[in-house]
Amino acid sequence: MPRGSDGHARKIDRIAPLDPKEEIIVVAFITNGGNQTAAWRAGNPNSKAKPETAHVEASKFFRQPKVRLRISELRSEVASKLSADAALSLDQHMQKLRELRDEARQRGQLSAAITAEVKRGELAGLYVKRVESGEPGDFDRMTTEELRAYVYGDDMRPKPKEH
């Protein structure tokens, strides 16, 4: 039996894998945006459970440690895949812009070459786009609290006056 740092024997809890029906429910949960009841129903298509019963059963199902562990695993897999896909797409896009820039430069089309290079910089996040909304002077009339509310999206903010 494995021993902990204090030298005492430690029991290792093994979490059983999900059965096929449970896997269907968990995958449905991941793909439907996190609706437990809808996911439970996907794994129990012949159930005639009332909505309240289905909700309770789904809640019990999703509290199981093996289910929570599997959800965590799937979310990690999805995040890794999305990250890898995004990185690959970004690299491909940067390469294509590089090729277009070089082709434009060879043809003496400096404006097109500069535009391609600027787009590469934008894609890499080297440029910050600044946008001001409202008419000139609208923000001058706001108090600091009103301005903070406007900037941070508080719905209680006063609207700039129409001209």
C-alpha positions, 0 to 999 in steps of 0.5 A, spaced: 500 500 500 502 506 498 505 511 504 504 518 505 509 523 507 508 521 514 510 514 513 503 512 514 499 507 509 494 511 504 488 508 501 488 510 494 481 511 491 480 509 484 474 512 481 471 508 476 470 510 469 463 512 466 459 507 463 456 508 456 450 512 458 453 516 463 459 518 458 453 520 453 450 525 458 457 528 460 458 529 453 451 532 452 452 537 458 459 539 455 456 540 448 449 543 450 453 549 454 452 546 461 445 544 461 444 538 466 437 537 465 437 537 458 444 532 458 440 527 463 435 527 458 439 526 452 442 520 456 435 517 458 431 518 452 425 514 454 424 517 460 417 519 462 420 523 468 416 530 470 421 536 469 422 536 476 424 529 477 429 530 471 432 536 474 433 532 481 436 526 477 440 530 473 443 534 479 444 527 483 448 525 477 452 531 476 454 531 483 458 524 483 465 525 483 467 520 477 462 525 473 465 531 475 472 528 474 470 526 467 467 533 465 473 536 468 477 532 463 473 533 457 473 541 458 481 540 458 481 536 452 476 541 449 480 547 451 487 544 449 484 543 442 481 550 441 488 553 443 492 548 438 487 550 433 487 557 434 495 557 434 495 553 428 490 558 424 494 564 427 501 561 424 497 560 418 494 567 417 501 570 419 505 566 414 500 568 408 500 575 410 508 574 410 507 571 403 503 577 400 507 582 403 513 579 400 510 578 393 507 585 393 514 588 395 517 584 389 512 587 384 514 594 387 507 595 390 510 598 397 503 600 399 500 593 399 506 591 402 506 596 408 498 594 409 500 586 409 505 588 414 500 592 418 495 587 418 501 582 421 502 587 426 495 587 428 494 580 428 500 579 433 496 584 437 502 590 436 497 595 435 491 598 440 485 600 437 482 606 440 475 608 440 471 614 442 464 614 443 459 620 443 460 627 441 466 631 443 465 634 450 460 629 452 465 626 457 467 633 460 460 634 463 460 627 466 462 626 474 468 621 475 462 616 478 458 617 471 464 616 467 466 610 471 459 607 470 459 609 463 466 605 461 465 599 466 458 598 463 454 600 469 446 600 466 445 605 471 449 610 468 446 617 465 446 617 457 450 622 454 446 628 451 444 628 444 445 634 440 
